[in-house]
Amino acid sequence: GRWLRHGEPLARGAQREINGPTTSHGADFLRRGISVPTFDVRYVSYYTRAQQTLDIMFPGEKVYEDPRLAEGQRGIFNTMTHEEICNRYPDEIARKQREGLYHFRAMGGENWPDIELRIHSFLGTMARDCEDLDVAIVRHGHWLIIFQRLVERLSIDEAMARIAEGVVPNASVTHYKRDGRHMVRQLVNGSPHF
């Protein structure tokens, strides 16, 4: 399957809008000279920017919206800048530093193990319903790194190193191919211009 990150999201000050649309720049980038192969199945997160990305790349095609592809929920921090969080919830910042990014769950939010459960469930659907099919999936940057941790059997430290290297670029393509019972990465952070 090919895993596409959504187009460039709109930002609100220093903080991106959690379910904001793709910018006109992001949409133009996706449309520019694009040649998209045929896919048997297309899945997308329910976030607006992911759906807009898929609509640009696969206009008029049947799409399956799947909430398991959504970005991790940051709870009370969804719409706050880092400065606002530090000012309002300094104890939560201290707890995040103590627990680490992998285990930290903001009030009302998810941590990485929570997202891993969603991904395991989605992979079960893929194995059951999409064997031998070419699948396109529009998802989010951190979601992909957590997915890679599972399918590439990365340690927590290895996954954290990938986060430190930077999140997957907007509108990039990562391609995995099934090899027996395993998924093998063929391309990472490639151009959406297949």
N, C-alpha and C positions, 0 to 999 in steps of 0.2 A: 504494500500500500504506500501511497504518497501522503505525507503529513505536511500540510501547508499551514504556515502561521498567517493569521489575518493581516490585512493591510494596516497602514499606519493609523493609530487611533488619535482622536482629538484629545487634547489635554486641557485641563482647567487650572491655570496657574502652574504651580509646581507639581500638581497631581493630575494623573490621567482620570478621565471620567470612567467609572467602572463599566458601564454598559454603553459607552459612547459610540458614535458612528466612525467609520473610516474617513480620514481627511480627503479632500479633493485631490491633494498631491498623491496620497496613497492609492486612490482609485485610478488616477491617471497612470501611475506606475504599473499597476496591474494590467491595464488595458493596452499599454504600449507594446505593439508588435507581438502580442501573445499568441502562441500556438499551443493549445492544450490537447493532450491525447484524450482518447475516449476511456471512460471509466465505467465499470459495471455498476458500482454503488458509490454514492456520495453522502458523507456524514458531516454535520456541522454543529458547533456549539450554539446555544441559544442567544449568545451575545450579538448585538446589532452589527458590530464591526466584522465578526466572523461570517455572519449571514450575508452581509454586503460583499465581502470578498468572494464567497462562493457564488453569489448571483452574477458577479462580474465574470468569473472564470467559467461558469457553467450555466449560462442563461437558459431558462426554460426547462432545465433538467429536473428529474425527480430527485429530491433531497430528503434525507432523514435527519431531523433535528434531534440531538441527543444531549440531555443535560449533563451526562457524565463527562462530556468534553469541555465543560466550563472551566474557566480559570479558578484557582483556589479562592474561596471566599475569605476575605480579610476581616470579617465581622465589623466591629466598631471603627476600624481604620479604613474602610472602603473609600471614603470620600475625603479623608483628611491628609494634609501634607505632613511630612516628617516633623516639621516644626510644631504644627498643631498637636500632633501625637505627643511629642516631648513635653509640651506645655500642659496638656490636659491629663496625660496618663504616664507620668514618669516611672511609676512602679511597673507598668506594663512593659516599658522599654527595658527596665532592669531585668524583668523576668525573661524577656526575649533574649537578652544577652546571656543570661544564666542558662536557659534551656537550649538555646541555639535555634537556628532557622528551621531545621528539620522537625523538631518536637514542639516548637512554640505554636500555640493556638490562641489567637486573639479572642477576646470575649465575643461570642456569637459567630466565630469564624471556624476555619478548618486548619489543621496542620498537614504536613506531608503524608503521614500514614493514612489520614482520612482520604486524601486525594488518591493515594495508591489503591485503596479499596474500590474507588470508582473506576480506576484504570483497569484493575483486575477484572471487574465486572464487564467493562467494555471489551476487553480482550477475549473474554468468554463468548460474547456475542459474535465477535469477529471470527473466532475459531468455529463456532457452530453455524453461522449464517453466511460467511464470506470466504470459505475455503475455496481456493483456486479462482477467486475473483480479483480483479484489479480495483482497488478501493482508494478514493480520495477522501481525506479528512482535513477539515479546516478547524484548527484548534489554537491554543495559546502557548506562549513561550515557556513559562515555568512548567506548564503541564507536560510539554515535550521532554524537558529534562527529567521530570519524575518518571515519565514513560520509559525513557532511556535507562534510568536506574533499574527498572524492573526487567526489561527485555534484554539488556546487555549485562545484567547481573552486576551492576556497579555497587560498590560499597557506599555508605552514606558519605564518607569523606570524598570519594571520587565524584559523587553527584554535587557535593558542595563546591568542589574545585571547578566544575563546569559552570555553576552559577557565578562563581568569582570571575571566570573568564568573560562573562557577559551573557545576557539572555539572547536567545535565538533572534536574529534580525527579522523585522516585519516583512511579510510577503515572501519569506524564504521557504524552500522546499526541502524536506528530509524524506528520503526514500528507503523503505525497508522491504526486503524480499524474504519470503518464507523459504527456509532450507530445512526440510524435514519438520521437526517439532519446534524449531527456533526461528526467530526473525533476525536477519542479518542486515546491518546498515549498508546501503549502497551509495548514498549521497547524503551529506549533511549541509544545511544552510545554503543550498543551491539557489539559483535564480528561478523565479516562477515562470520564466519563459522557457518551457520544457524544450 
